[in-house]
C-alpha cells in the first residue's frame, strides 16, 4: 500500500479544482462511482487517509478485545487502527472486501498489532454467532463491540425504493447490529462498551436516503433503550453520528457528479478523512467516557448542531 500522509493544505490543493471548496481547504473528491455495496477502498481516488501518524497511543485500551464490523475499510478501518495503537486486539468482520481486509490486517501487523479477519454476512444471525464464537475461542473475552457496517442507496423518491432494497438496508444496518449485540451481550462485563454508528442524515433527514435515514434513526433508539437497560451493569452504549467522511460508502452510493459537493453543507465547508473520527471511537471505548451512556456524539464539521 502506498499512502500520501501530507496533512497540510498541499495535500488538499493537489485535488483542488475537482473537490469541495472552503476558505481553508480544497478537498479530495473528484467524480467517481462504484457499482457495488458497500464499496472498495482500494479503488477510490484519492485513497482515504485512515491513520494519523502523529497520533500516539497511550495504552487506553491495553489488553482489550474489540469486535468491529466493517473494520476492513472506511471508518471501521480508522477505528481498528486507532484501537491497536491504544493496545487493543481487534476482530474485523467484513462482507467481501478481501483486498481491503488484507491491507488493513497487514497495516495493523506493521504496527505490531494483532488482527483477526472473519468474512461473512451480518444479515445472517448464524454468522453473528460465529463472530462471537471465534473471538471467544481466540481471545477468551469481548470488551468492545463496534457496530459500524452499513449500506446506503441513493433514490430520488420513496416510490423508487423497492421492497428488496428496503429489506436489505434494514437487514444490514439494523438486524445485523441487533443480532451481533445479542450474541455478544452475555460475554460483556462491567466496563464494556458498545458503539453504534448512526448518521448526520438522521438529524436533518436526507431526502435521497429515506430508507437509510430510517435505519440510522432506529439505531439511535436502539442505543438509548439498550443504554438504560444495561446501565446498572456498567455496560455503556453510545452512538456516533458522522457527517461526510471520505469512505467507500460514498462512491458506492451517490451518482458521480454529486461526489465533489459532499460535505460542503457543513459549517466548516468540507468533508473529512476517516482518521478524523478515530479519536471519538477511542473515547467511547475507553475509561475516559466512564460516565457517558445513551449519547449520540456528532462529528460533522457543523453540518448539524444539536
N, C-alpha and C positions, 0 to 999 in steps of 0.2 A: 504494500500500500504506500502511496506517495501523497502526503497531505501538505498543504500550504498553511503554515501556522503564523502568518503575518497578521497580528491582531490590530494593527493600526489602520489609519484611513487608506493606506496604499492598497491593502487587500480589497477593500470595497470599491475604490476608484478604478481598479482593474476591470471591473464589470460595469463601470459607470453608466453608460447610456442605455444599457439594456435592463437596468434594475430600478428599484424603488428609490425615490429621491427624498432627502430631508435636508435640513440645514447642516447636518453633520455627516451623514453617510449617503453614498450611492450603493444600494445593496444588491445582492447576489443573484438575482433570479431571471435569467433570460427565458424566453418562451420554450416550453418543453412539455411533453406528455408521456405517460406510461399507461399502457392498456391492461394493467393488472392491479389487483389489490392484494396486499397493502403497499406494494411498490418495492423497488430495489434501490438501495442506497448507492451501490457502486455505479449505477447508470446515470446518476444525477450530475448536472453541471451548474455550478461548481459542486465539488464534494462538500457535504456539510462538515463543519468543524465540531467535533464531538468531545474533544478534550482540550481543556485549557492547560498548557504546560506549566503555567505559573501557579496552578492550584496544587498545594502541598497538603497531603493528608496528615491528620494528627491523631489517628487511632480512634476516632469517634465510633467506628463500627467494628472494632477489633474483635475477631473471632465470631462475628455474627454470620448467619447464613441467610441469604436473600434469594427469593424466587422472583423473577422479573419476566412477565410475559411481553413478547415483542422486544426483548432485550438485545436482539441482533442488530438493530439499526435505529436511526432517529433518536427520539427522546429516551427510549429504552436503552440504547447503546450508551448514551451520555450518562444515564443513571448507573448502568453496570460498571462503567469505568470509574466513576467517582466513588462508588461503594468499595471497589477493590482498592483504590487509593487510600480509603479510610480503614482498610484492614478486613473487609468482609470477603467471604467466598460467595460466588454468585452462580445461580442456576438459571439459565436462559431458556425459556420456552419460545419456539418460533414455528411458523407455519411451513414455508417452503423456500425461504431466502437463504439457501445453503451457502453461497459465497459470502454474503453479508455476515452470516453467523460465524463462519470460519475466520473471516477477517477480524471480527470482534474478539473471538477466543484467542487468536494469535496476538492481538494487541494487548489483551489483558495479561497473557503469559509473558509478554515482553516487559511488562511492569513488575513481574514477579508474582502475579496474582493467580488465582485458581478459578476456572470457569467450566461448568458442565452444560452441554447443549442437549436439549430434548426437542425433537422435531415432532410436530403433530398439530391437531386441530382442537382448539379450546372449546369449540361449539359441541364437542363430544364429551359428555360427563366422564366417560371412562378414561379419556386422555388426561383430564384434570386430576383424576385419582392417580394416574401413572406418574404425573409430575411430582406429586406429593410423595408417593412411594419411593421413587428414585432418589429424591432429596433425602428422605429419612434413611434409606439404605446406605447412602454415601456419607452423609454428614451427621445423622442422628438427631437433627433438630431443624426447626424453622423459626427464625426470629423476625423476618421482614417479608411481607408479601406486597409486591407492586403489580397492580392490575393495570397494565399500560396498553396492551394490544387493542387495536381498534381498526375499523374501516369507515370510510365515508364516501358517498357518491353524490355528485352534483346533479340536481334535477331542477328545472326552472319552475315546475308546478307540481302540486300534490298529485294531479292526475297522471303524471308520468312515473310515479313511484309504484313499481309492480309489487305484488304480494311477495314475490321471491326476494326482491331487494329489501323490502321491509323486514321480512323474516330473518334474512341473513344478517342485516345490520344489527338487529336486536340480539341475535344469537351470539355474534362475536362480541359486541360491546357490553351487553348486559348478562346474557346467560353464561358466557364463559367466565366472567367475573364472579357471578353467583356460584357456579359450580366449584371453581377453584378455591374460593374463600371458604365454602362449606367443607371441602375436603381438608383444607389446611387448619381450620379452626381448632379441632381437637388437640393439635400439637403446639399451638401458640401458648405462651406463658406470660406471666406478668412482665411488662416492659416491652412486649412485642408491638409491632407497628404494621398496620395495613394502610396502603396508599393507593387511592383510586384516581384514574385520570378522567376528569370531566373536560370542559372546553369553554373558552370565552364565548363561543357561539350560543351556548345555553343562556347566557345573560343578556344578549342583545337579539337573539332569535334570527339567525341567518336564514333568509328566505329561500335559498337554494339548497339547504341542507336539512329539510324538515324532519326526516326520519333520524338522521344523525343527531340533531339537536335534541330530539325526544329521548334518545338513548342517554345522552350526556346529562339531561335533566334527571332521568331515572337514577343515574349514578350519584348525583347529589343527594337525592332522597335516601338511597341505599346507605350512603356514607353516614348521614345524620342518624338514621334509625339504628344502624349497627353500632355506631359510636355510643349511643345511650345504652344499648343492650349490653355492651362489653365494658362499660366504664368502670364498674366496681371490680372487674377482673384486672384492671390496669392494662388492658389491651387497647391501644389508641387507634382510631380510624379517622383518616383525613383524606381530603381530595385536593388535587391541583387542577386549576382551570387555565391552561396555557393559551396565550394568543397565537399569532402566526409564528411558527418556527419552521425553519427550512429542513424538512424531513421528507422521506419518500411518500408519505401520505398526500403531499401537495400535488406533485405531478401525476400521481395515480388517481386523483380526484378531479382536478379542475381542467377546463379547456386551456390549451397552451397560452392563448393570449391573455388570460387572467393572471397567470403566474407573476409577471413583473409588478403588478399592483398590490399583491397580497401583503398585508402588514402596514400599508400606507395610511389606513384609517386610525392607527394608534396615535396617541398624543406625541409619541416620540418619532412618528412618521417613518418607522422602519420595522421590518421583521427581525427575527433573532436566530442565532445559531444554537444548536442543541446544548452546547456546553453551558449556555447561559441559564439553563434550567437545572443543571446538575446540583448546585448547592441547595436548592429547595428540596430535592429528593433526600439529600443527606440530612438536612434539618429535621424533616418529618420522621426519618428513621432513627434518629439519634436521641440521646437524653436531653439535648438542647430543647426539644419540644415536649418535655415530660408532662406539661400541664396544658397541652393542646390536643383536643379531640373534637370531632364533629365539624371541623372547619374546612372551608374551601379557600385555598391560597391562590390569589390571582396574580399571574405573571404574564402581563400582556402589553407592556410598554404604554399603559394608559389608555388602551382601547376601550375598556370598561372600567369605571371607577366606582367601587361599591364598598 
